Amino acid sequence: MKGENNTTNVTTNVTIKLNETEKKILQIITNNPNVTQKEIAEELNVTTMTIKRTTNKLKEKGIIARVGANKNGYWKIL
């Protein structure tokens, strides 16, 4: 129709495949957003490097973000 503005709201459900470590990290962050990478590593019995690599992947996928400073910040699930 001429001269009318139509607005359409679109909701998209996107399935993102996560490995077991990613799922476990998300669960830990859900339970305690202030958890450190070192604490996650200790809880999962893996190295901190594994946690750093995996949290970086989760950040790249747009699933989590770190809010604030490394020491005083917290994890946010997007």
N, C-alpha and C positions, 0 to 999 in steps of 0.2 A: 504494500500500500504506500502510495506516494506521500513522502513527507513525514512518515511515522518512524519512530525509533523503536526497534524491537530489541529487548534484552533477553538473553537466554542464559540460564544458569546450568552449568554442566558439572556433574560430579563424576570423577573418574576414579575407579578403584584399580590400583596398580599392585600387582603381586611382585614382591621382591624376594628372591630366594636368599635365605640366610643359612650359613653352616651352623653346626652345633655350638661352636665357640661364640659366634656372634649372638646366637639366641641366649646363651648363658650370660653373656655380658649385658645384654638388654634387660634380662631379668634382674641381675644384680643392681643395675642402674635404676630400674623401676623401684626396687626396694630401698635404695639409698643413693639419691642423686649426688651426694657429697663424697661418694667413695673415690679413692685414688686408684690410679692404674696399678700401683704396687699392691694395694689391698685386693684388687680384682685378681691379679696374678697369683697371690697367695691362696685365695679362695679356690681358684681353678687349678692350682698346682701346675702353672706354666710360667714361663719367663715374662718379665715385664716387657721385653721386646715383642713377644707374641701379642701382648695386650695393646701395645702402642700401634703395631701394624694393623691389628684388627679394628681398633677404635678409629684409626685413620680411614680404613675402608668404609666403616659405618658413617663417618663424616662425609666422605666423598659420595656416598649413596644418598645423602640427605636424610639420614635416619636419626642421627644424634648431633648435638653441638655442645661445645664446651662454653659455658657462660662465665665470664669473669677470669680472674688470674688463675694460673695453674695451681697455686697453693690454696687459695681461698675460694675458688670457683666451684661450679657444680655442673653436672651433666644434665642436658635437656633432651628429651625424646621429642622429635619434631612430628 
